[in-house]
Amino acid sequence: SQQLRYRFWEELLEKAKEQTLLHANVSPLKQSWISTGAGISGLSYNYVLLINSARIELYIDRGEQRESKEVYQALLAHRDEIEERFGEPLEWHALEDKQASRVQYVISDSGLQDREAWPALQEKLIDAMDRFSKALQPAINELRL
């Protein structure tokens, strides 16, 4: 399954370069996620691949719980405009018991094990990540840290 994941990421990253340069300098890995920075320390745009689903996320971990939660709350205050720019609702997870928080968009109709669906899943992930980063980045750029 590590080899499969590597192959999936290799294909996704190649296709993604045609639409967005966000992950252009990222190499495929054997783990279940690939990540790139969002321009501020502790914030990353991640693709996550699971057996039966996949998601994109903004992962917020500033290394200290209070600061991570403050960043999450600052972005949450812009939820309506972020979701309007994205074009769909997003899932907002404060992860109260953890240091980190995340904002995510899940694609639940296929994942790693559904090899025939990879091309469609990769397209959905790339399109969603492109819209997601464009929707979130203005609010991220306004953060006072």
C-alpha positions, 0 to 999 in steps of 0.5 A, a space after each residue: 500500500 505504500 507503493 500504491 500511495 507513492 504512485 497516486 501522489 506521483 500522478 496527482 502532483 504531475 497533474 496538479 502542476 497544470 492547474 496550480 503551482 501550490 505543491 510544485 516543489 513537493 515530492 511524492 511520498 509513501 505516507 497518507 498525506 503530502 503537504 506544502 506551506 501556506 506562507 505562515 509558519 505552522 499552517 499547511 495545505 495538505 492532500 490526505 489519501 485514505 483507503 476509502 476517501 480523501 480530503 484536502 485540508 488546512 492544518 493549523 499547528 503553530 507549536 503551541 495550543 493557544 496560538 493554534 486555536 487563535 489562528 483557527 478562530 481568526 479564520 473561522 470568523 471569515 467562514 462565510 466569505 471563505 466558503 463563498 469563495 470556495 463554492 461549497 461548505 467546508 468542515 471546520 474542526 477545532 480539535 479542542 483536545 489537540 494542539 492543532 486544528 483543521 479546515 477540510 473538504 472531504 471526497 468520500 466516494 473513492 480512495 486509495 483502494 479504488 484504482 480505477 477511480 484514481 484519475 477522477 479522484 485526483 482531478 477532484 482533489 486538485 480542483 478542490 485544492 486550487 479553489 480551497 487555497 484561493 478561498 483561504 489565502 486572503 484570510 491567512 494573509 490578513 492574520 496578525 501574528 
